[in-house]
């Protein structure tokens, strides 16, 4: 009898657990994959607002963009995500609501990234030149659609690499470039990261982590960067991103599956032509105002290398804005300051005209 009771309890528990999972999956697919309307305090849609999640053809293939803003007449702000295959769209609800008050914010899942993953897209199109071309096509689409002469361009992490190549080649489309988690010289990144990890681990008398980074290197580097606040200053793992992603209305569970597929695809097939060019060696001067939004604790793209590149870069106007409570994700960790600093840039450039 006792065995039967245990079996019944176990069986019921499994049934309940499986049922909850099925209900969650069904709920996710019924309620996600859309972006909410932008409404006033009474729940009425703001008449000039735009809130659109759509699939458009860019470079001959379908790609997803998310467009949100309280007033479609506000300046356009295009966000270039990192990776090169790590989207930011699934985090948009967490960090850009304040931005939407003063900008029309565009998140874009590039070809074969996140929602835009498609296993029929030719893998030979996964290259730097194609992404620059895609960016140009999207920018033209946005400026024509919203009747703007230019846009504000934000690049994050690897998106700063794409962004710098774009503004160098097509400055006529850009009011200002904002680099956050800004890449600089490539070759020294791991040295800065390892020195940081060893220093922090030594401070905490953690000889195990010191030995791990010295012996295992790339296998543990990202884990230890998170542990010691070099990725997210106030967190120790990817879990906050996972949790926020689950809450994203724009992303379904299937989109997260596609995100993993895209990351693997880029890791195996993305091409620079030969080797990844170094920004300081290839882009020493641009013809647009440049602003670096740097996390004071960033060791994913070490802030020292970002600052060094800033010092060497020539631009008609350039400034560094420091985020003292951020590492690699200032827009996520200090979203209100991020938004406020962008508004200052718009006002400053308006006053210069």
C-alpha positions, -999 to 999 in steps of 0.1 A, spaced: 0 0 0 28 24 9 45 18 -25 12 24 -43 7 57 -24 42 69 -32 37 59 -69 3 78 -71 19 109 -55 48 108 -79 25 102 -109 2 131 -99 32 154 -93 46 145 -128 12 151 -144 8 185 -127 43 195 -136 39 185 -173 5 202 -174 20 234 -161 47 233 -187 22 227 -215 0 256 -202 31 279 -200 40 270 -236 5 276 -249 2 309 -229 36 320 -243 26 314 -279 -8 330 -274 4 362 -257 39 367 -271 53 376 -305 36 411 -304 46 444 -290 21 464 -268 6 496 -278 19 528 -262 -9 542 -241 -16 571 -218 -25 568 -181 -61 561 -190 -51 532 -213 -58 550 -245 -33 547 -274 -12 578 -278 -24 593 -311 11 600 -325 28 569 -312 42 540 -331 45 504 -318 52 479 -345 69 445 -346 73 436 -382 91 415 -408 106 434 -437 129 424 -466 164 437 -462 192 425 -485 168 401 -501 159 382 -469 132 388 -443 144 404 -411 125 416 -380 125 451 -367 108 465 -336 98 502 -338 85 520 -307 80 557 -298 55 580 -282 57 604 -311 66 593 -346 79 628 -353 107 624 -327 143 616 -338 151 581 -351 174 560 -329 186 527 -344 202 502 -320 229 478 -334 231 448 -311 262 429 -302 274 394 -307 276 396 -338 245 374 -332 233 384 -298 200 403 -302 189 431 -279 152 431 -289 142 407 -262 155 431 -236 139 462 -251 110 463 -227 134 464 -198 156 494 -208 140 515 -235 107 528 -222 122 561 -212 139 564 -245 106 560 -263 94 593 -248 119 612 -269 129 589 -297 115 565 -322 136 535 -311 144 508 -336 156 473 -326 168 451 -354 175 414 -353 200 411 -381 199 383 -407 199 349 -391 198 365 -356 170 359 -331 136 363 -346 153 367 -380 169 333 -380 161 313 -411 180 282 -422 174 290 -458 195 322 -457 228 315 -476 256 311 -451 279 329 -475 259 361 -468 271 361 -432 299 385 -437 308 421 -427 302 437 -461 267 422 -463 258 435 -428 270 470 -437 249 468 -468 219 456 -448 224 485 -423 224 510 -451 192 495 -466 175 496 -433 186 532 -426 172 544 -459 140 525 -453 136 542 -419 145 577 -430 121 576 -459 93 560 -439 95 586 -411 105 615 -433 139 621 -416 172 633 -431 193 613 -407 193 591 -376 211 586 -343 230 554 -343 237 534 -311 261 505 -313 266 480 -285 296 456 -282 301 440 -316 275 464 -329 301 492 -323 323 474 -348 295 474 -374 285 509 -364 320 524 -368 324 509 -403 289 522 -412 295 558 -400 329 559 -417 314 549 -450 280 566 -448 282 597 -426 255 615 -445 229 593 -428 241 600 -392 235 628 -368 257 612 -341 272 578 -333 269 565 -298 292 535 -289 285 516 -257 306 486 -248 328 501 -274 354 479 -291 389 491 -295 420 472 -302 414 434 -304 445 416 -295 448 428 -258 413 421 -247 419 387 -232 450 400 -214 430 428 -197 402 403 -189 425 378 -173 444 404 -153 411 417 -140 399 382 -130 431 373 -113 432 406 -94 396 402 -82 400 365 -73 433 373 -55 415 400 -34 390 374 -24 416 348 -17 400 326 -43 430 305 -56 406 281 -74 395 309 -98 431 321 -103 441 286 -113 411 281 -135 417 312 -156 454 304 -159 448 268 -170 414 268 -187 413 303 -203 385 307 -227 365 278 -212 359 298 -180 366 334 -189 330 345 -195 318 327 -164 344 345 -143 338 379 -159 302 376 -148 312 364 -113 334 394 -107 311 420 -123 330 426 -156 298 419 -177 270 430 -154 283 451 -125 256 442 -100 249 406 -111 270 374 -113 254 355 -142 233 356 -173 201 348 -153 188 384 -153 188 384 -191 171 350 -192 144 362 -168 138 395 -187 137 375 -219 109 353 -206 89 384 -198 94 399 -233 62 401 -252 81 404 -285 99 370 -281 83 336 -281 100 305 -268 105 295 -304 124 328 -309 148 318 -282 154 285 -299 161 305 -331 185 328 -311 206 298 -301 206 285 -337 217 319 -349 245 322 -324 259 288 -334 256 297 -371 275 329 -367 301 312 -346 308 287 -373 303 307 -405 306 345 -401 334 359 -422 354 391 -421 371 382 -454 404 372 -437 407 381 -400 387 406 -379 400 441 -386 411 463 -357 391 495 -354 420 516 -344 440 504 -374 411 508 -399 390 537 -387 411 565 -374 387 594 -383 350 598 -389 329 628 -401 302 626 -375 300 635 -338 310 605 -316 300 597 -281 313 568 -261 289 556 -233 313 535 -212 307 513 -182 334 520 -156 335 483 -148 334 469 -183 359 441 -189 340 424 -217 352 452 -240 377 466 -215 370 502 -208 408 510 -209 409 499 -246 377 519 -254 392 550 -239 425 545 -257 406 543 -290 386 574 -281 418 593 -275 432 583 -309 400 588 -329 394 620 -348 359 634 -351 343 668 -354 330 664 -319 337 636 -294 329 630 -257 330 601 -232 302 597 -208 310 574 -179 285 551 -163 298 544 -128 274 517 -119 277 497 -151 299 472 -168 292 461 -204 255 470 -205 251 507 -195 217 509 -213 205 480 -192 221 488 -159 215 526 -159 186 530 -184 175 564 -171 209 580 -173 214 564 -207 182 581 -219 190 614 -203 225 615 -219 210 608 -253 186 637 -249 215 659 -240 232 650 -272 202 659 -293 199 693 -276 237 699 -280 237 691 -317 205 712 -322 222 742 -306 253 738 -328 232 741 -360 
